[in-house]
């Protein structure tokens, strides 16, 4: 009984539909996520570039306005005169007393300065320092005496007007603006330095306004030395402590070029950022927002697509399952019918009446089963007739002819196969017999059968007086001897022993039986028996022939015939045996 082949069309169809759905959803998610990421990244980058430009311009304007405001003091005639007068007093005690007397004059001018620029809510102190480093006036006096000559703000302020952010003595950030005071416009050396200190409320209002920067965005300033000089959103007390060594700052310091893109910030977190290089002020503006927050909408979209895709896949899978059931029902019926036919039951019929391809297949199957059933019945009837007439056919189909009969036998096959397994022995005989049979049939011989490790073959055309069939017989036997090289190569490839064989040939009457149940004629008679007996007289890989065949071939050119023995059948029947060589 053949085991039925299971049909899994339902599962395969459902699996195929599910796979197609998942692939489609996967491709949709990939491209949606990819293009959404690009678009969102471009928008966020443009926004950050705009924020950096706007906020940077605001801070740059604030810092430059401090220098412009400073000119009100440095160009004030009264302050110039006061500084000039005080610079001329060399006695320290007299100078101290004079400064105290002149303080009201300075205060009046400073107040006038405040009034002229509309008031300064961020102003903390105004200092006027003589060129020799003596403090001539301070809006807020301190008892601590300061060495202005070693103060970098005083030193730079004596050379040029500038403004910068520093860390004050109270630990708070300050905006310091300094400028030289010239007694006369054309003077090469200043008579003093004006220093204004203000708080950072103005720039903080620009930096700490994080509208449009989400939950993780921030804008901050970095000095030319690589330290943060404004407040950090994430790290407390970061100004002048937190080192910044990121891509935006490197580009600003190296070539003054703005930078935008994804990079790691000072925390080591991946961010999307943009910069604004303010080299004239010795600092850079950087605006950043965490990459996770920027692309969170894309990730949310991806998750929603995945959930929606999973729902669609389940729905499609359920629909495919029921559809496959509908489609596979007639196919399963066909499968079961095919299994019954395979088990020998040809009475089965599917009887599927649909008009589709499955219905057509069903009708073809039923016709096939019917035709096979009819054919088997006819075959059985003919077999019965053949069995009844077999003996008669064999008896009346016999006839006798004079043929050349040959016998090829392996030398020492028992010894060769004694150490081989059954499988190896079978392969050994198979290679030899099939190779020998091929060589024989290719050279006009007819293989009758194999007898153990030997082959019996003959040449039907030798039943004539022509010499050509006998030449073909000798040529065939020699080619069979030459085939030993090819046969042994095939045996060696299978790790089997080499083979040698002997060939014997006889000519005489042969009985040929044409058997009705076989496509191959059988031969028998005394000529066949004698041929097999003289085979043992041949040496390995040689051909020997009997006297009757010798008389037919002795005049054929190209061959040498050497008598090697006399073979005796009985007291009245003796004949010579010849070795044939080329």
HELIX and SHEET records of a PDB file:
HELIX    1   1 UNK A    9  UNK A   74  1                                  66    
HELIX    2   2 UNK A   77  UNK A   87  1                                  11    
HELIX    3   3 UNK A   92  UNK A  116  1                                  25    
HELIX    4   4 UNK A  148  UNK A  150  5                                   3    
HELIX    5   5 UNK A  152  UNK A  157  1                                   6    
HELIX    6   6 UNK A  201  UNK A  207  1                                   7    
HELIX    7   7 UNK A  247  UNK A  255  1                                   9    
HELIX    8   8 UNK A  279  UNK A  281  5                                   3    
HELIX    9   9 UNK A  291  UNK A  294  1                                   4    
HELIX   10  10 UNK A  296  UNK A  342  1                                  47    
HELIX   11  11 UNK A  357  UNK A  396  1                                  40    
HELIX   12  12 UNK A  413  UNK A  417  1                                   5    
HELIX   13  13 UNK A  422  UNK A  441  1                                  20    
HELIX   14  14 UNK A  460  UNK A  462  5                                   3    
HELIX   15  15 UNK A  468  UNK A  482  1                                  15    
HELIX   16  16 UNK A  484  UNK A  493  1                                  10    
HELIX   17  17 UNK A  526  UNK A  533  1                                   8    
HELIX   18  18 UNK A  534  UNK A  537  5                                   4    
HELIX   19  19 UNK A  547  UNK A  553  1                                   7    
SHEET    1   A 5 UNK A 135  UNK A 138  0                                        
SHEET    2   A 5 UNK A 123  UNK A 130 -1                                        
SHEET    3   A 5 UNK A 192  UNK A 198 -1                                        
SHEET    4   A 5 UNK A 173  UNK A 181 -1                                        
SHEET    5   A 5 UNK A 162  UNK A 167 -1                                        
SHEET    1   B 4 UNK A 218  UNK A 223  0                                        
SHEET    2   B 4 UNK A 283  UNK A 290 -1                                        
SHEET    3   B 4 UNK A 270  UNK A 278 -1                                        
SHEET    4   B 4 UNK A 260  UNK A 264 -1                                        
SHEET    1   C 5 UNK A 446  UNK A 451  0                                        
SHEET    2   C 5 UNK A 454  UNK A 459 -1                                        
SHEET    3   C 5 UNK A 398  UNK A 410 -1                                        
SHEET    4   C 5 UNK A 501  UNK A 513 -1                                        
SHEET    5   C 5 UNK A 522  UNK A 524 -1                                        
SHEET    1   D 7 UNK A 446  UNK A 451  0                                        
SHEET    2   D 7 UNK A 454  UNK A 459 -1                                        
SHEET    3   D 7 UNK A 398  UNK A 410 -1                                        
SHEET    4   D 7 UNK A 501  UNK A 513 -1                                        
SHEET    5   D 7 UNK A 543  UNK A 546  1                                        
SHEET    6   D 7 UNK A 573  UNK A 581 -1                                        
SHEET    7   D 7 UNK A 560  UNK A 570 -1                                        
END                                                                             
